Amino acid sequence: MTLSLDDETTAGTARGSRLAEDELVLRAQELRELLVKEQEDTERAGHYSERIHEAFADAGFYRILTPAAFGGLELGIGTFFRVVTEVARGNPSAAWCLALGAGHALPMASYWSAEAQREAFGEGRTFIAPHRNQGGFGKAVRVDGGYVVDCTFNYCSGVPFSTHFMGTTLLQNPDGPPSQLVVVVPRESYTVLDDWGNGRTLGMQGSGSNSVVLDNVFVPDHMAVPYNWHDHVGPTPGTELHDNPLYIGRLTAFYAGEVISVAIGTAQAALDEYESIIRTRTTLKEPRVLKMETETAQRVLGRALILTDAAQSIMADVGRLHTELATAALDGGAPFTYVEDTRLRGRVHQAGQLAIQAMDLIFPNAGSSAARQGEPLQRYYRDMGMFRGHPTALIDDLAVGHGRTHLGL
């Protein structure tokens, strides 16, 4: 099932991009039965299986954001969001693992040099790299030709099948406070700890969010960049190398979208299970009819459909606007700044709230039997519970920063 695009469906045309996107989504839908079947095994192992990994690779999911110059599909963030949501509809934690491993081809192709990209992407080589970027961890020390990094990074979602690791660490400055540095290291340079899955968390047990250890690892200069991405405006190494606004380096909405896409797919998975329940089970009271025939079930189903449809529409709109803003900026129009990116991020966060609302409708109306251990809906509810505590779900915290940014504070 290796994905190849003929002349009519190359990523260089809008029509071709849509055809390729639809094909990728179809492939995700075709994998749903396998993803559902392996849900329990995925939780137990802490990550999806080798079989699913090979299916993802064969379907092209790891190459969606990789530059075409290195054998990638170069299709854009809207396509990535849509595929991740479809995967989550079959197995939410597997989708989380996929999204936060495959997604960071985008910053790699945006901010690193041609030399670094050739080393990371190679000639059609798969690039899978979690990015632990919350505030900076551990320390990096400047040495001749690069840096030495010593740190343990937790919550490195997507690491089990990773080819590289991307981490934001603190560069020690002798004459002042530390600054943030992002390093990329190959698989042989880091250790993955066995500290995820098998009941260690409430939900997302198969998200592959293991800890990673860099034990005084040498990182050459060309594989490290300053973490000043919010402040950057204008062309990047990626836009100059690949001539594509996709690589303009505006990543705030995208990073939120990696997770929100999973949340939306989780709500859709719950909706699928709820529909199966009301189509096959009867009411407890007389007259005994299928639950689907009751106004209550119809209302719950209808409202949940409205919420998940609206969430997906928001994500599609964010993908479109991201492309438009980046294209205009590189064509000499208004710059695509962090302020515009945070506006897009706000929409993404709101899509996540819609997914939560859908779950809150579905679960309590599905009946107590759906809450039993091993039931799919119970698993989806637990997975959404983990999302609720993620920063992308804490919309009130976002709103404060959103308002401050808008006011220029």
Secondary structure by P-SEA (a helix, b strand, c coil): cbbbbccccccccaaaaaaaaaaaaaaaaaaaaaaaaaaaaaaaaccccaaaaaaaaaacccccccccccccccccaaaaaaaaaaaaaacaaaaaaaaaaccaaaaaaccccaaaaaaacccccbbbbbbbcccccccccccccbbbbbbbbccccccccccbbbbbbbbbbccccbbbbbbbbcccccccccccccccccccccccbbbbbbcccccccccccccccccccccccccccccccccccccaaaaaaaaaaaaaaaaaaaaaaaaaaaacccccccccccccccaaaaaaaaaaaaaaaaaaaaaaaaaaaaaaaaaaaaaccccccaaaaaaaaaaaaaaaaaaaaaaaaccccccccccccccaaaaaaaaaaaaaaccccaaaaaaaaaaaaaacc
